[in-house]
Amino acid sequence: MKLEMTGQMRMEQRMKLAPHMIQSMEILQLPILALQERIEQELNSNPVLELDDNVSPDEAETPAEAPENDDMAEKALVVDTESQPADFERLGNLGDEFKDLIDQSGPYRSRQDDDEKDLKLEAIKNAAAPPQSLHDYLTEQWGLVDADEPVKKAGSTIIDYIDSRGYLSVPLEQLHNKDQTAFTPEHLNEALRLVHELDPPGVGARDIRECLLIQLAQRSEDMGFEYRLVNDHMDALLENRLPEIAKKMDCPIERLNQAIKRLRKLDISPGLQIGRNESIPITPDVIVESKDGSDEFAVRLADDSLPSLRLSPYYTRMAEDNHVSDSTRKFLVNNIRSAHWIIEAIEQRKSTLLKVAKAIVRHQKDFFEQGPLSLRPLPMSRIAGEVGVHLATVSRAVSGKYLQCSWGILPLRKFFSGGTEDTSGQAHSWEAIRVKLQQIIDEEDKSRPLNDDQIKEELAKAGIPKLARRTVAKYRKLMNIPTAKFRKRY
């Protein structure tokens, strides 16, 4: 067998994304708060990029819109991608006096009075402390419990196996084995009894029944009837078999309803009271307002908090100076190119998001006038064709972004959905059908709740006759609405 190396040429076409295109897609997908963080990161990492304090965000111009100057020495440096070479050829004619000008003007620094507060330091001081975990909270309390050392060790082991909802996640017997000599099963039982006395009430329970019983036993008022109800008839209570329970407990239905009303005040997930995740604030990216005296709507971006960016004149002039070393010039050119890209990507994001939002408002005008029941089916491809961009671009533009209008703050993706037509040929989105289904459930007679077939008939009366019963059941489950058996009130 003969081995040899040969060279071969071939012609092929490949589609590759340039770095600035990838950056534009990333910027487009960022919501307003994430974009602010991204801008802060770019300002910290790129010395050429700086805030333009003299221009408001609404009046800021992109570098492409800057007016050209006939003076060769004052022309902005052109730094493009692979399409055009950098125009360093004209730099040799500027003269040595340009270096003196650079020496006279230092890099840009924002003016800061001595009395002005450090914003970052103030933000750190005002930031909330991280929430305490349930495990730390229980361990802190357990350290104050007066008990024998084996019981203390058994209690620490129990706390290690309590989940975020406050339940003991493993059987108590599994916490002791033949190799465990620090405590006995009796110590575990005593420790579990003491753990049940910790705060929040109900922590350390092994099921919902035990969780409720612990809380009932710690209540100051008389809860004897409720205790017997949970202790003896929990399974029937979960299945809403109130007549059967009333017969066994020899009490009227009204007494059971009163007890259930008091039981609703108890917490079946006590652990979530400690270390609960804080709600993430939602900031709208688009604001839709009704114009006074007309049925038209004004659409604008909520980008007033976004800073206006510009290229540092000092470092731009330094990059044009032929006395600067090649390594320094290369470093500045790369950062100038990166700064151009981030500024253009932000402007492109604004333009694309505004076009998409205006197209949504045009197609969903009935929603903004009449409410959720008037939401129409709207495929994302229709907006993409109208705006003149790819379908994936629209998907990125609405991803994680919210719209503020008179009906609240809503995700932009809410306006894109399929649907069906009613008897008159009018289209209804699936979101509008879910709203109508919820309205039917809210208005039903709870003593005789509607089953899925009856809900289907009510939707048909409302002009939506094409839904199958299984479709009604599917949306009812997605909306966490129980069946008629569990919605019934006696």
C-alpha positions in Angstrom: 0.0 0.0 0.0 1.4 3.3 -1.0 0.9 6.4 1.2 1.3 9.9 -0.2 0.1 13.5 0.4 -1.6 15.4 -2.4 -3.1 18.9 -2.6 -6.6 19.6 -3.9 -8.5 22.7 -4.7 -12.3 23.0 -4.7 -14.8 25.8 -4.8 -17.7 25.9 -2.3 -20.1 28.4 -0.8 -20.6 28.7 2.9 -22.8 30.9 5.0 -21.0 32.3 8.0 -22.2 34.9 10.5 -19.9 37.8 11.1 -19.1 38.7 14.7 -21.1 41.9 14.5 -24.2 40.0 13.2 -24.0 37.6 16.1 -23.8 40.6 18.5 -26.8 42.3 16.8 -28.9 39.2 17.4 -27.8 39.0 21.0 -28.6 42.7 21.6 -32.0 42.3 19.8 -33.0 39.5 22.2 -32.1 41.4 25.4 -35.0 43.0 27.4 -34.5 46.5 28.6 -33.0 45.7 32.0 -30.5 43.2 30.5 -29.6 45.7 27.9 -28.7 48.2 30.5 -26.4 45.7 32.2 -24.8 44.8 28.8 -24.1 48.5 28.1 -22.5 48.9 31.5 -20.3 45.9 30.8 -19.2 47.4 27.4 -18.5 50.7 29.1 -16.2 49.0 31.6 -14.4 46.8 29.1 -14.0 49.2 26.1 -12.1 52.5 26.8 -13.2 53.9 23.4 -16.9 53.7 24.3 -18.2 56.4 26.6 -21.4 58.1 27.6 -22.6 61.1 25.7 -23.8 63.4 28.4 -24.5 66.3 26.1 -27.1 64.4 24.0 -30.4 63.0 25.2 -31.3 59.4 24.2 -34.0 60.7 21.9 -31.7 63.1 20.1 -28.7 60.7 19.9 -27.4 60.1 16.4 -25.7 57.0 15.2 -22.2 57.2 13.8 -23.7 56.7 10.3 -25.8 59.8 10.7 -22.9 62.1 11.7 -22.3 64.9 9.2 -19.2 64.7 7.1 -16.5 67.4 7.4 -14.5 68.5 4.4 -11.4 69.0 6.6 -9.3 66.0 6.2 -7.9 66.3 9.7 -11.4 66.3 11.3 -12.8 63.3 9.3 -13.9 60.4 11.5 -11.8 57.3 11.2 -13.4 54.7 9.0 -13.0 51.3 10.5 -15.2 48.7 8.7 -15.3 44.9 8.6 -13.8 43.0 5.7 -15.6 45.1 3.2 -13.4 48.2 3.3 -9.8 48.7 4.5 -9.1 51.2 7.3 -8.1 54.6 5.8 -4.8 55.1 7.6 -3.2 56.3 4.3 -4.3 59.9 5.0 -2.8 59.9 8.5 0.7 60.5 7.3 -0.2 64.0 6.0 -1.6 65.3 9.3 1.8 66.5 10.6 3.5 66.5 13.9 1.3 69.2 15.3 -1.5 66.7 15.8 0.5 65.0 18.5 0.7 68.2 20.4 -3.0 68.5 20.3 -3.4 65.0 21.7 -0.9 65.9 24.5 -3.0 69.0 25.4 -6.3 67.1 25.7 -6.5 64.1 28.0 -8.9 61.2 27.9 -12.6 61.9 28.6 -13.5 61.9 32.3 -16.9 62.7 33.6 -17.1 65.7 35.9 -17.8 64.7 39.5 -18.1 67.2 42.3 -16.5 66.4 45.6 -20.0 66.4 47.2 -21.5 64.0 44.6 -22.2 60.6 45.9 -20.7 57.4 44.4 -23.7 55.8 42.7 -22.2 52.3 42.7 -21.4 52.6 46.4 -24.8 53.9 47.2 -26.4 51.0 45.2 -24.3 48.5 47.2 -25.4 50.0 50.5 -29.1 50.0 49.5 -29.1 46.5 48.1 -31.1 44.0 50.0 -29.3 41.3 51.9 -29.7 37.8 50.4 -32.6 35.9 51.9 -31.9 33.4 54.6 -32.5 29.8 53.6 -34.9 27.5 55.4 -32.1 25.2 56.4 -30.1 28.1 58.0 -33.3 29.4 59.7 -34.1 26.0 61.2 -30.5 25.3 62.2 -30.3 28.7 64.0 -33.4 27.8 66.0 -32.3 24.2 66.7 -29.1 25.6 68.3 -31.3 27.1 71.0 -33.2 24.0 71.8 -32.5 22.4 75.1 -32.1 18.6 74.6 -29.6 15.8 75.1 -26.7 15.5 72.7 -28.0 12.5 70.8 -31.3 14.2 70.3 -29.5 17.4 69.1 -27.5 15.3 66.5 -30.7 13.5 65.4 -32.5 16.9 65.0 -29.6 18.2 62.9 -29.9 15.2 60.6 -33.6 15.7 60.3 -33.2 19.4 59.3 -30.7 18.3 56.6 -33.5 16.4 54.9 -36.2 19.0 55.1 -37.0 20.3 51.6 -37.8 23.9 50.5 -41.6 23.4 51.2 -40.9 22.4 54.8 -41.5 18.7 54.5 -39.3 15.8 55.6 -38.3 14.3 52.3 -37.3 10.8 53.5 -38.9 8.3 55.8 -37.7 8.7 59.4 -36.4 5.1 59.5 -33.9 5.8 56.7 -32.1 8.3 58.9 -30.9 5.5 61.1 -28.8 2.5 60.1 -26.7 -0.1 61.8 -23.5 2.0 61.3 -25.2 5.0 62.9 -24.2 5.1 66.6 -24.7 8.8 67.4 -28.4 8.4 68.1 -31.1 5.8 68.2 -34.6 5.6 66.5 -36.0 6.8 69.8 -33.8 9.9 69.7 -35.1 10.5 66.1 -38.7 10.4 67.2 -38.0 12.8 70.1 -36.0 15.1 67.8 -38.8 15.2 65.2 -41.3 16.1 67.9 -39.1 19.1 68.8 -38.6 20.1 65.2 -42.4 20.3 64.8 -42.3 23.0 67.4 -40.0 25.2 65.4 -41.1 28.1 63.3 -42.7 28.2 60.7 -45.6 26.1 62.1 -46.0 22.8 60.2 -42.3 22.4 59.3 -40.9 18.9 59.4 -44.2 17.3 58.4 -44.2 14.2 56.3 -47.5 14.8 54.4 -50.2 17.4 54.1 -52.3 15.8 56.8 -49.5 16.0 59.4 -48.7 19.5 58.3 -52.2 20.7 59.0 -52.4 18.8 62.3 -49.2 20.4 63.5 -50.6 23.9 62.7 -54.0 23.1 64.3 -52.4 21.9 67.5 -50.4 25.2 67.8 -53.4 27.5 67.2 -54.6 29.5 70.3 -58.3 29.2 69.5 -60.3 26.0 69.8 -59.8 23.9 66.6 -61.0 20.6 68.0 -63.6 20.0 65.2 -61.1 20.9 62.5 -58.5 18.6 64.1 -60.9 15.7 64.0 -61.9 16.5 60.4 -58.3 16.4 59.2 -57.2 13.5 61.4 -60.1 11.2 60.6 -61.5 12.2 57.2 -58.6 13.7 55.2 -58.9 11.5 52.2 -62.7 12.1 51.9 -62.0 15.9 52.4 -59.6 16.0 49.5 -62.2 14.3 47.3 -64.9 16.8 48.3 -67.2 14.1 49.8 -68.8 16.4 52.2 -72.1 14.6 52.6 -70.3 11.4 53.5 -68.2 13.3 56.1 -71.2 15.1 57.5 -73.0 11.8 58.1 -70.0 10.2 59.8 -69.4 13.2 62.0 -73.1 13.8 62.7 -73.0 17.4 61.8 -74.7 19.7 59.2 -72.9 20.6 55.9 -72.8 24.2 57.0 -70.6 23.3 59.9 -68.2 21.6 57.5 -68.1 24.6 55.3 -67.2 26.8 58.2 -64.4 24.4 59.2 -63.1 24.3 55.6 -63.1 28.1 55.5 -60.9 28.1 58.7 -58.6 25.4 57.2 -58.0 27.6 54.2 -56.1 30.0 56.4 -53.4 27.3 57.1 -50.3 26.9 54.9 -49.6 23.6 53.2 -46.1 24.8 52.2 -44.8 26.4 55.3 -41.2 26.3 54.2 -41.8 28.7 51.4 -42.4 31.5 54.0 -38.6 31.5 54.6 -36.2 32.2 51.8 -39.0 32.8 49.3 -37.6 34.0 46.0 -38.3 37.6 45.4 -40.4 38.5 42.4 -38.3 39.7 39.5 -39.4 43.2 38.5 -40.9 43.6 35.0 -40.0 46.7 33.0 -42.0 47.2 29.8 -40.0 47.7 26.6 -43.0 49.1 24.6 -45.7 51.6 25.7 -49.0 51.8 23.9 -51.1 54.9 24.6 -54.4 56.0 23.2 -54.3 59.3 21.4 -56.6 62.0 22.8 -59.8 62.5 20.7 -59.1 59.6 18.3 -59.3 55.9 18.0 -55.6 55.6 17.1 -52.8 54.4 19.4 -49.3 55.8 19.9 -46.5 53.3 20.1 -43.2 54.2 21.6 -40.2 52.5 23.2 -39.6 52.7 26.9 -35.9 53.4 26.5 -35.6 56.7 28.3 -33.3 55.0 30.8 -30.9 53.8 28.1 -27.7 56.0 28.0 -26.5 57.6 24.8 -23.2 56.3 23.7 -20.4 57.8 21.6 -16.8 57.2 20.6 -14.2 58.9 22.7 -12.7 61.8 20.6 -9.4 61.4 22.5 -8.8 57.8 21.6 -10.1 58.3 18.1 -7.5 61.0 17.5 -4.9 58.8 19.1 -5.7 56.0 16.6 -5.2 58.5 13.8 -1.8 59.6 15.1 1.1 58.1 13.0 3.4 58.5 16.0 1.5 55.9 18.0 3.0 52.5 18.1 1.5 49.8 15.9 0.4 47.7 18.9 -1.4 50.6 20.5 -3.0 51.5 17.2 -4.2 48.0 16.6 -5.7 47.9 20.1 -7.6 51.1 19.5 -8.8 50.1 16.1 -10.2 46.9 17.5 -12.0 48.7 20.3 -13.3 51.4 17.8 -14.7 48.6 15.7 -16.3 47.0 18.7 -17.8 50.3 19.8 -19.3 50.9 16.4 -20.9 47.5 16.4 -22.5 47.9 19.8 -23.9 51.4 18.9 -25.3 50.1 15.6 -26.7 47.0 17.3 -28.6 49.1 19.8 -30.0 51.4 17.2 -31.0 48.4 15.1 -32.7 46.8 18.1 -34.7 50.0 18.6 -35.8 50.2 15.0 -36.8 46.5 14.7 -38.7 46.4 18.1 -40.6 49.6 17.2 -41.6 48.2 13.8 -42.8 44.9 15.3 -44.7 46.7 18.1 -46.5 49.0 15.6 -47.4 46.0 13.4 -48.8 44.2 16.5 -50.9 47.2 17.4 -52.3 47.5 13.9 -53.4 43.8 13.9 -54.6 43.7 17.5 -56.4 47.0 17.6 -59.6 45.4 18.9 -57.7 44.1 21.8 -56.4 47.5 22.9 -59.9 49.0 22.5 -62.1 46.2 24.0 -59.9 43.9 26.0 -58.7 40.2 26.1 -61.9 38.8 24.6 -61.1 40.6 21.3 -57.7 39.1 20.9 -57.3 37.8 17.3 -55.2 34.9 16.0 -51.9 36.4 14.7 -49.1 34.2 13.3 -45.6 35.5 13.7 -44.9 35.0 10.1 -47.4 37.7 9.1 -45.6 40.3 11.2 -42.3 39.1 9.8 -43.5 39.6 6.2 -45.0 43.0 7.0 -41.9 44.3 8.7 -39.6 42.7 6.1 -37.4 40.6 8.4 -36.9 36.9 9.0 -39.3 35.0 11.3 -36.5 34.3 13.7 -35.8 38.0 14.0 -39.4 38.7 15.1 -39.1 35.8 17.6 -35.9 37.4 19.1 -37.5 40.8 19.1 -40.4 39.8 21.3 -38.5 37.3 23.5 -38.7 38.3 27.1 -40.1 41.7 26.4 -43.3 43.3 27.7 -45.8 45.8 26.5 -47.6 48.3 28.7 -51.1 49.4 27.8 -54.4 50.2 29.5 -55.0 46.5 30.1 -51.8 46.1 32.0 -48.2 44.9 31.3 -48.3 42.0 29.0 -45.7 39.8 27.3 -45.3 40.6 23.6 -45.6 36.8 22.8 -49.1 36.9 24.2 -50.3 38.6 21.0 -49.1 35.7 18.8 -51.3 32.6 18.8 -53.5 30.5 16.7 -57.3 30.3 17.0 -60.6 29.3 15.5 -63.6 31.0 13.8 -67.1 31.4 15.3 -70.4 31.0 13.6 -70.2 34.4 12.0 -66.7 33.8 10.6 -65.0 36.0 13.1 -61.6 34.6 14.3 -60.9 34.1 18.1 -57.4 33.4 19.4 -56.8 30.6 21.9 -56.0 33.2 24.5 -59.4 34.8 24.1 -61.1 31.4 24.3 -59.3 30.7 27.6 -60.4 34.1 28.9 -64.0 33.2 27.9 -63.7 29.8 29.6 -62.5 31.4 32.8 -65.5 33.8 32.6 -67.9 30.9 32.3 -66.4 29.1 35.3 -66.5 32.2 37.4 -70.2 32.8 36.6 -71.4 29.2 37.1 -73.6 28.0 39.9 -71.1 26.4 42.3 -73.8 24.1 43.8 -74.2 22.7 40.2 -70.9 23.2 38.5 -70.6 22.7 34.8 -68.8 19.6 33.4 -66.7 19.8 30.2 -69.6 19.0 27.9 -71.7 21.8 29.5 -68.8 24.2 29.2 -68.5 23.3 25.5 -72.2 24.2 25.1 -71.7 27.5 26.8 -68.9 28.3 24.5 -71.1 27.4 21.6 -73.7 29.9 22.8 -71.0 32.5 22.9 -70.3 31.9 19.2 -67.5 29.4 19.5 -69.0 26.1 18.4 -66.1 24.2 16.9 -64.3 23.1 20.1 -64.2 19.5 21.1 -64.8 18.4 24.6 -61.2 17.2 24.9 -60.0 20.6 23.9 -62.1 22.2 26.6 -60.6 19.7 29.1 -57.1 20.4 27.9 -57.4 24.2 28.4 -59.1 23.7 31.8 -56.2 21.7 33.0 -53.7 24.2 31.6 -55.5 26.9 33.6 -55.4 24.7 36.8 -59.2 24.6 37.0 -60.4 21.4 38.8 -63.2 19.2 37.5 -66.8 19.8 38.4 -66.6 17.3 41.2 -64.0 19.4 43.1 -65.6 22.8 42.2 -68.9 21.8 43.8 -69.9 23.6 47.0 -72.5 22.1 49.3 
